[in-house]
Amino acid sequence: AILAYLFVIRRREVEVNPVIVEGLNPTDREVLRALIEMGGEAYQADLQRRLNMPKATLWRAIRRLENSGYVQVIKEGRVNRIRLIKKPRLD
């Protein structure tokens, strides 16, 4: 039983590492793909409608992408415009 447990634990680590190494989770990738398809710039509300994603989930992804240097958030009054500043490789 212990050997089976250790085997399962090691298998899980292999699956988790690619996300950590690349630094982008599936939600981040989805947001970047949508931004690229929308010409590299879009309002947050338009992204939300296109991705059919909750507002808070999208905002957390945008903040992660901004902190990673992929996007810039431009505040225009009460709305946010999201601009792609570093195009990633999305294999």
N, CA, C and O atoms as a GROMACS GRO file, in nm:
protein
  364
    1ALA      N    1   0.083  -0.119   0.000
    1ALA     CA    2   0.000   0.000   0.000
    1ALA      C    3   0.088   0.126   0.000
    1ALA      O    4   0.057   0.225  -0.067
    2ILE      N    5   0.197   0.123   0.074
    2ILE     CA    6   0.285   0.239   0.080
    2ILE      C    7   0.350   0.264  -0.056
    2ILE      O    8   0.361   0.378  -0.099
    3LEU      N    9   0.392   0.157  -0.124
    3LEU     CA   10   0.453   0.173  -0.255
    3LEU      C   11   0.353   0.230  -0.356
    3LEU      O   12   0.388   0.315  -0.439
    4ALA      N   13   0.229   0.185  -0.349
    4ALA     CA   14   0.126   0.236  -0.438
    4ALA      C   15   0.102   0.385  -0.411
    4ALA      O   16   0.088   0.464  -0.504
    5TYR      N   17   0.099   0.423  -0.284
    5TYR     CA   18   0.081   0.562  -0.245
    5TYR      C   19   0.195   0.649  -0.300
    5TYR      O   20   0.170   0.756  -0.357
    6LEU      N   21   0.319   0.604  -0.282
    6LEU     CA   22   0.433   0.679  -0.331
    6LEU      C   23   0.430   0.692  -0.484
    6LEU      O   24   0.466   0.797  -0.538
    7PHE      N   25   0.389   0.587  -0.551
    7PHE     CA   26   0.378   0.590  -0.696
    7PHE      C   27   0.277   0.695  -0.741
    7PHE      O   28   0.303   0.772  -0.834
    8VAL      N   29   0.163   0.699  -0.675
    8VAL     CA   30   0.059   0.796  -0.708
    8VAL      C   31   0.108   0.938  -0.683
    8VAL      O   32   0.085   1.027  -0.766
    9ILE      N   33   0.175   0.961  -0.572
    9ILE     CA   34   0.227   1.094  -0.538
    9ILE      C   35   0.327   1.140  -0.646
    9ILE      O   36   0.319   1.254  -0.692
   10ARG      N   37   0.417   1.054  -0.686
   10ARG     CA   38   0.515   1.091  -0.789
   10ARG      C   39   0.448   1.118  -0.922
   10ARG      O   40   0.491   1.208  -0.995
   11ARG      N   41   0.344   1.043  -0.955
   11ARG     CA   42   0.273   1.064  -1.081
   11ARG      C   43   0.206   1.201  -1.082
   11ARG      O   44   0.204   1.268  -1.184
   12ARG      N   45   0.151   1.243  -0.969
   12ARG     CA   46   0.085   1.372  -0.960
   12ARG      C   47   0.185   1.486  -0.983
   12ARG      O   48   0.152   1.583  -1.051
   13GLU      N   49   0.303   1.475  -0.927
   13GLU     CA   50   0.404   1.579  -0.943
   13GLU      C   51   0.438   1.601  -1.090
   13GLU      O   52   0.458   1.714  -1.132
   14VAL      N   53   0.444   1.494  -1.167
   14VAL     CA   54   0.477   1.506  -1.309
   14VAL      C   55   0.369   1.585  -1.382
   14VAL      O   56   0.400   1.663  -1.472
   15GLU      N   57   0.243   1.567  -1.345
   15GLU     CA   58   0.135   1.637  -1.412
   15GLU      C   59   0.129   1.785  -1.374
   15GLU      O   60   0.087   1.868  -1.455
   16VAL      N   61   0.169   1.820  -1.254
   16VAL     CA   62   0.160   1.957  -1.206
   16VAL      C   63   0.275   2.043  -1.258
   16VAL      O   64   0.254   2.161  -1.285
   17ASN      N   65   0.393   1.988  -1.272
   17ASN     CA   66   0.513   2.065  -1.308
   17ASN      C   67   0.502   2.147  -1.436
   17ASN      O   68   0.548   2.261  -1.436
   18PRO      N   69   0.444   2.097  -1.546
   18PRO     CA   70   0.441   2.178  -1.667
   18PRO      C   71   0.374   2.314  -1.648
   18PRO      O   72   0.420   2.414  -1.704
   19VAL      N   73   0.267   2.321  -1.569
   19VAL     CA   74   0.198   2.447  -1.545
   19VAL      C   75   0.289   2.541  -1.467
   19VAL      O   76   0.294   2.661  -1.497
   20ILE      N   77   0.360   2.489  -1.368
   20ILE     CA   78   0.448   2.572  -1.287
   20ILE      C   79   0.564   2.623  -1.371
   20ILE      O   80   0.601   2.740  -1.363
   21VAL      N   81   0.622   2.536  -1.452
   21VAL     CA   82   0.737   2.576  -1.534
   21VAL      C   83   0.695   2.682  -1.636
   21VAL      O   84   0.766   2.781  -1.653
   22GLU      N   85   0.584   2.664  -1.702
   22GLU     CA   86   0.540   2.759  -1.804
   22GLU      C   87   0.483   2.885  -1.741
   22GLU      O   88   0.487   2.991  -1.803
   23GLY      N   89   0.430   2.876  -1.620
   23GLY     CA   90   0.377   2.992  -1.552
   23GLY      C   91   0.237   3.033  -1.593
   23GLY      O   92   0.185   3.132  -1.542
   24LEU      N   93   0.177   2.960  -1.684
   24LEU     CA   94   0.042   2.993  -1.728
   24LEU      C   95  -0.052   2.876  -1.703
   24LEU      O   96  -0.023   2.764  -1.744
   25ASN      N   97  -0.162   2.903  -1.637
   25ASN     CA   98  -0.260   2.796  -1.618
   25ASN      C   99  -0.360   2.801  -1.735
   25ASN      O  100  -0.355   2.894  -1.816
   26PRO      N  101  -0.448   2.704  -1.746
   26PRO     CA  102  -0.540   2.701  -1.861
   26PRO      C  103  -0.627   2.826  -1.876
   26PRO      O  104  -0.656   2.868  -1.988
   27THR      N  105  -0.667   2.886  -1.764
   27THR     CA  106  -0.748   3.008  -1.771
   27THR      C  107  -0.667   3.122  -1.831
   27THR      O  108  -0.717   3.197  -1.915
   28ASP      N  109  -0.541   3.135  -1.787
   28ASP     CA  110  -0.454   3.240  -1.841
   28ASP      C  111  -0.435   3.221  -1.991
   28ASP      O  112  -0.439   3.318  -2.067
   29ARG      N  113  -0.414   3.099  -2.034
   29ARG     CA  114  -0.396   3.069  -2.176
   29ARG      C  115  -0.520   3.106  -2.256
   29ARG      O  116  -0.511   3.160  -2.366
   30GLU      N  117  -0.637   3.075  -2.199
   30GLU     CA  118  -0.763   3.104  -2.266
   30GLU      C  119  -0.780   3.256  -2.285
   30GLU      O  120  -0.824   3.301  -2.390
   31VAL      N  121  -0.745   3.332  -2.182
   31VAL     CA  122  -0.755   3.478  -2.190
   31VAL      C  123  -0.658   3.531  -2.296
   31VAL      O  124  -0.695   3.617  -2.376
   32LEU      N  125  -0.536   3.481  -2.296
   32LEU     CA  126  -0.437   3.526  -2.395
   32LEU      C  127  -0.481   3.492  -2.537
   32LEU      O  128  -0.466   3.575  -2.627
   33ARG      N  129  -0.534   3.372  -2.557
   33ARG     CA  130  -0.582   3.334  -2.691
   33ARG      C  131  -0.691   3.428  -2.739
   33ARG      O  132  -0.691   3.473  -2.854
   34ALA      N  133  -0.785   3.458  -2.649
   34ALA     CA  134  -0.895   3.548  -2.685
   34ALA      C  135  -0.842   3.687  -2.719
   34ALA      O  136  -0.888   3.749  -2.815
   35LEU      N  137  -0.747   3.735  -2.641
   35LEU     CA  138  -0.689   3.867  -2.668
   35LEU      C  139  -0.620   3.871  -2.804
   35LEU      O  140  -0.633   3.968  -2.879
   36ILE      N  141  -0.547   3.765  -2.835
   36ILE     CA  142  -0.479   3.757  -2.965
   36ILE      C  143  -0.582   3.758  -3.078
   36ILE      O  144  -0.565   3.828  -3.177
   37GLU      N  145  -0.689   3.679  -3.063
   37GLU     CA  146  -0.794   3.672  -3.165
   37GLU      C  147  -0.868   3.805  -3.180
   37GLU      O  148  -0.921   3.835  -3.286
   38MET      N  149  -0.871   3.885  -3.072
   38MET     CA  150  -0.941   4.013  -3.074
   38MET      C  151  -0.848   4.128  -3.115
   38MET      O  152  -0.883   4.245  -3.098
   39GLY      N  153  -0.732   4.096  -3.169
   39GLY     CA  154  -0.642   4.198  -3.220
   39GLY      C  155  -0.543   4.253  -3.119
   39GLY      O  156  -0.478   4.354  -3.146
   40GLY      N  157  -0.529   4.188  -3.005
   40GLY     CA  158  -0.430   4.230  -2.907
   40GLY      C  159  -0.478   4.332  -2.806
   40GLY      O  160  -0.401   4.375  -2.720
   41GLU      N  161  -0.604   4.371  -2.817
   41GLU     CA  162  -0.656   4.470  -2.724
   41GLU      C  163  -0.807   4.454  -2.715
   41GLU      O  164  -0.874   4.434  -2.816
   42ALA      N  165  -0.861   4.463  -2.592
   42ALA     CA  166  -1.006   4.449  -2.575
   42ALA      C  167  -1.047   4.505  -2.441
   42ALA      O  168  -0.966   4.512  -2.347
   43TYR      N  169  -1.172   4.545  -2.432
   43TYR     CA  170  -1.225   4.585  -2.302
   43TYR      C  171  -1.252   4.459  -2.220
   43TYR      O  172  -1.285   4.353  -2.274
   44GLN      N  173  -1.237   4.473  -2.089
   44GLN     CA  174  -1.257   4.359  -2.001
   44GLN      C  175  -1.398   4.301  -2.017
   44GLN      O  176  -1.414   4.179  -2.018
   45ALA      N  177  -1.497   4.386  -2.031
   45ALA     CA  178  -1.635   4.338  -2.047
   45ALA      C  179  -1.651   4.256  -2.175
   45ALA      O  180  -1.723   4.155  -2.177
   46ASP      N  181  -1.584   4.299  -2.283
   46ASP     CA  182  -1.591   4.223  -2.409
   46ASP      C  183  -1.523   4.087  -2.395
   46ASP      O  184  -1.572   3.987  -2.446
   47LEU      N  185  -1.410   4.085  -2.324
   47LEU     CA  186  -1.342   3.957  -2.298
   47LEU      C  187  -1.432   3.865  -2.217
   47LEU      O  188  -1.442   3.746  -2.245
   48GLN      N  189  -1.496   3.922  -2.117
   48GLN     CA  190  -1.584   3.842  -2.031
   48GLN      C  191  -1.698   3.780  -2.111
   48GLN      O  192  -1.730   3.663  -2.093
   49ARG      N  193  -1.758   3.859  -2.199
   49ARG     CA  194  -1.867   3.806  -2.282
   49ARG      C  195  -1.816   3.698  -2.377
   49ARG      O  196  -1.880   3.594  -2.394
   50ARG      N  197  -1.701   3.722  -2.438
   50ARG     CA  198  -1.647   3.626  -2.535
   50ARG      C  199  -1.612   3.493  -2.468
   50ARG      O  200  -1.638   3.387  -2.524
   51LEU      N  201  -1.554   3.500  -2.348
   51LEU     CA  202  -1.510   3.379  -2.279
   51LEU      C  203  -1.618   3.317  -2.192
   51LEU      O  204  -1.604   3.204  -2.145
   52ASN      N  205  -1.727   3.390  -2.171
   52ASN     CA  206  -1.834   3.343  -2.084
   52ASN      C  207  -1.776   3.299  -1.949
   52ASN      O  208  -1.800   3.188  -1.903
   53MET      N  209  -1.701   3.389  -1.889
   53MET     CA  210  -1.627   3.360  -1.768
   53MET      C  211  -1.675   3.456  -1.658
   53MET      O  212  -1.704   3.573  -1.686
   54PRO      N  213  -1.683   3.410  -1.534
   54PRO     CA  214  -1.720   3.502  -1.426
   54PRO      C  215  -1.622   3.619  -1.416
   54PRO      O  216  -1.503   3.605  -1.443
   55LYS      N  217  -1.676   3.734  -1.378
   55LYS     CA  218  -1.596   3.857  -1.372
   55LYS      C  219  -1.473   3.841  -1.281
   55LYS      O  220  -1.364   3.883  -1.317
   56ALA      N  221  -1.492   3.782  -1.164
   56ALA     CA  222  -1.381   3.766  -1.068
   56ALA      C  223  -1.273   3.672  -1.122
   56ALA      O  224  -1.154   3.697  -1.104
   57THR      N  225  -1.313   3.565  -1.188
   57THR     CA  226  -1.217   3.470  -1.245
   57THR      C  227  -1.134   3.538  -1.353
   57THR      O  228  -1.012   3.523  -1.358
   58LEU      N  229  -1.201   3.613  -1.439
   58LEU     CA  230  -1.130   3.685  -1.545
   58LEU      C  231  -1.035   3.787  -1.486
   58LEU      O  232  -0.921   3.799  -1.532
   59TRP      N  233  -1.079   3.862  -1.384
   59TRP     CA  234  -0.994   3.965  -1.326
   59TRP      C  235  -0.869   3.904  -1.262
   59TRP      O  236  -0.760   3.959  -1.275
   60ARG      N  237  -0.886   3.791  -1.193
   60ARG     CA  238  -0.769   3.724  -1.133
   60ARG      C  239  -0.670   3.682  -1.242
   60ARG      O  240  -0.549   3.696  -1.225
   61ALA      N  241  -0.721   3.630  -1.353
   61ALA     CA  242  -0.633   3.589  -1.464
   61ALA      C  243  -0.562   3.712  -1.522
   61ALA      O  244  -0.443   3.706  -1.552
   62ILE      N  245  -0.635   3.820  -1.539
   62ILE     CA  246  -0.575   3.942  -1.594
   62ILE      C  247  -0.465   3.993  -1.501
   62ILE      O  248  -0.360   4.035  -1.548
   63ARG      N  249  -0.488   3.990  -1.372
   63ARG     CA  250  -0.386   4.037  -1.276
   63ARG      C  251  -0.261   3.948  -1.281
   63ARG      O  252  -0.149   3.999  -1.276
   64ARG      N  253  -0.281   3.816  -1.292
   64ARG     CA  254  -0.166   3.726  -1.304
   64ARG      C  255  -0.088   3.756  -1.431
   64ARG      O  256   0.035   3.761  -1.430
   65LEU      N  257  -0.160   3.778  -1.541
   65LEU     CA  258  -0.095   3.807  -1.668
   65LEU      C  259  -0.024   3.942  -1.666
   65LEU      O  260   0.082   3.959  -1.726
   66GLU      N  261  -0.083   4.038  -1.596
   66GLU     CA  262  -0.020   4.169  -1.583
   66GLU      C  263   0.109   4.157  -1.501
   66GLU      O  264   0.212   4.215  -1.536
   67ASN      N  265   0.103   4.083  -1.392
   67ASN     CA  266   0.221   4.063  -1.307
   67ASN      C  267   0.331   3.986  -1.378
   67ASN      O  268   0.448   4.001  -1.347
   68SER      N  269   0.293   3.902  -1.475
   68SER     CA  270   0.390   3.824  -1.552
   68SER      C  271   0.443   3.901  -1.673
   68SER      O  272   0.533   3.855  -1.742
   69GLY      N  273   0.386   4.019  -1.698
   69GLY     CA  274   0.435   4.102  -1.808
   69GLY      C  275   0.371   4.074  -1.943
   69GLY      O  276   0.423   4.119  -2.045
   70TYR      N  277   0.260   4.002  -1.946
   70TYR     CA  278   0.195   3.970  -2.074
   70TYR      C  279   0.097   4.078  -2.119
   70TYR      O  280   0.084   4.104  -2.238
   71VAL      N  281   0.028   4.140  -2.023
   71VAL     CA  282  -0.074   4.239  -2.058
   71VAL      C  283  -0.056   4.366  -1.976
   71VAL      O  284   0.013   4.368  -1.874
   72GLN      N  285  -0.119   4.471  -2.026
   72GLN     CA  286  -0.123   4.599  -1.955
   72GLN      C  287  -0.270   4.634  -1.936
   72GLN      O  288  -0.351   4.620  -2.028
   73VAL      N  289  -0.306   4.678  -1.815
   73VAL     CA  290  -0.442   4.719  -1.787
   73VAL      C  291  -0.447   4.871  -1.793
   73VAL      O  292  -0.374   4.940  -1.722
   74ILE      N  293  -0.534   4.922  -1.880
   74ILE     CA  294  -0.548   5.067  -1.898
   74ILE      C  295  -0.687   5.104  -1.846
   74ILE      O  296  -0.789   5.062  -1.901
   75LYS      N  297  -0.690   5.182  -1.740
   75LYS     CA  298  -0.817   5.223  -1.681
   75LYS      C  299  -0.871   5.343  -1.757
   75LYS      O  300  -0.802   5.443  -1.774
   76GLU      N  301  -0.994   5.330  -1.802
   76GLU     CA  302  -1.062   5.438  -1.874
   76GLU      C  303  -1.194   5.466  -1.801
   76GLU      O  304  -1.297   5.408  -1.834
   77GLY      N  305  -1.188   5.553  -1.704
   77GLY     CA  306  -1.307   5.579  -1.623
   77GLY      C  307  -1.341   5.455  -1.541
   77GLY      O  308  -1.263   5.412  -1.456
   78ARG      N  309  -1.458   5.400  -1.567
   78ARG     CA  310  -1.502   5.282  -1.492
   78ARG      C  311  -1.479   5.151  -1.566
   78ARG      O  312  -1.521   5.045  -1.519
   79VAL      N  313  -1.414   5.156  -1.680
   79VAL     CA  314  -1.388   5.033  -1.757
   79VAL      C  315  -1.238   5.012  -1.773
   79VAL      O  316  -1.159   5.105  -1.764
   80ASN      N  317  -1.202   4.888  -1.796
   80ASN     CA  318  -1.062   4.851  -1.816
   80ASN      C  319  -1.041   4.804  -1.959
   80ASN      O  320  -1.118   4.722  -2.011
   81ARG      N  321  -0.937   4.857  -2.021
   81ARG     CA  322  -0.896   4.809  -2.152
   81ARG      C  323  -0.772   4.723  -2.128
   81ARG      O  324  -0.679   4.766  -2.060
   82ILE      N  325  -0.770   4.604  -2.185
   82ILE     CA  326  -0.660   4.511  -2.167
   82ILE      C  327  -0.581   4.507  -2.297
   82ILE      O  328  -0.636   4.478  -2.403
   83ARG      N  329  -0.450   4.535  -2.286
   83ARG     CA  330  -0.364   4.539  -2.405
   83ARG      C  331  -0.255   4.433  -2.392
   83ARG      O  332  -0.187   4.425  -2.289
   84LEU      N  333  -0.239   4.353  -2.494
   84LEU     CA  334  -0.134   4.252  -2.498
   84LEU      C  335   0.000   4.322  -2.524
   84LEU      O  336   0.013   4.396  -2.621
   85ILE      N  337   0.099   4.298  -2.436
   85ILE     CA  338   0.228   4.364  -2.456
   85ILE      C  339   0.341   4.263  -2.481
   85ILE      O  340   0.449   4.301  -2.525
   86LYS      N  341   0.316   4.137  -2.454
   86LYS     CA  342   0.414   4.032  -2.483
   86LYS      C  343   0.339   3.911  -2.536
   86LYS      O  344   0.261   3.849  -2.464
   87LYS      N  345   0.364   3.878  -2.661
   87LYS     CA  346   0.292   3.765  -2.723
   87LYS      C  347   0.356   3.634  -2.680
   87LYS      O  348   0.475   3.612  -2.705
   88PRO      N  349   0.280   3.547  -2.615
   88PRO     CA  350   0.334   3.419  -2.568
   88PRO      C  351   0.330   3.311  -2.676
   88PRO      O  352   0.261   3.324  -2.776
   89ARG      N  353   0.406   3.206  -2.652
   89ARG     CA  354   0.394   3.084  -2.735
   89ARG      C  355   0.289   2.996  -2.669
   89ARG      O  356   0.310   2.948  -2.558
   90LEU      N  357   0.178   2.976  -2.736
   90LEU     CA  358   0.070   2.894  -2.681
   90LEU      C  359   0.062   2.763  -2.757
   90LEU      O  360  -0.028   2.744  -2.839
   91ASP      N  361   0.152   2.674  -2.730
   91ASP     CA  362   0.158   2.545  -2.802
   91ASP      C  363   0.037   2.462  -2.779
   91ASP      O  364   0.027   2.352  -2.832
   0.00000   0.00000   0.00000
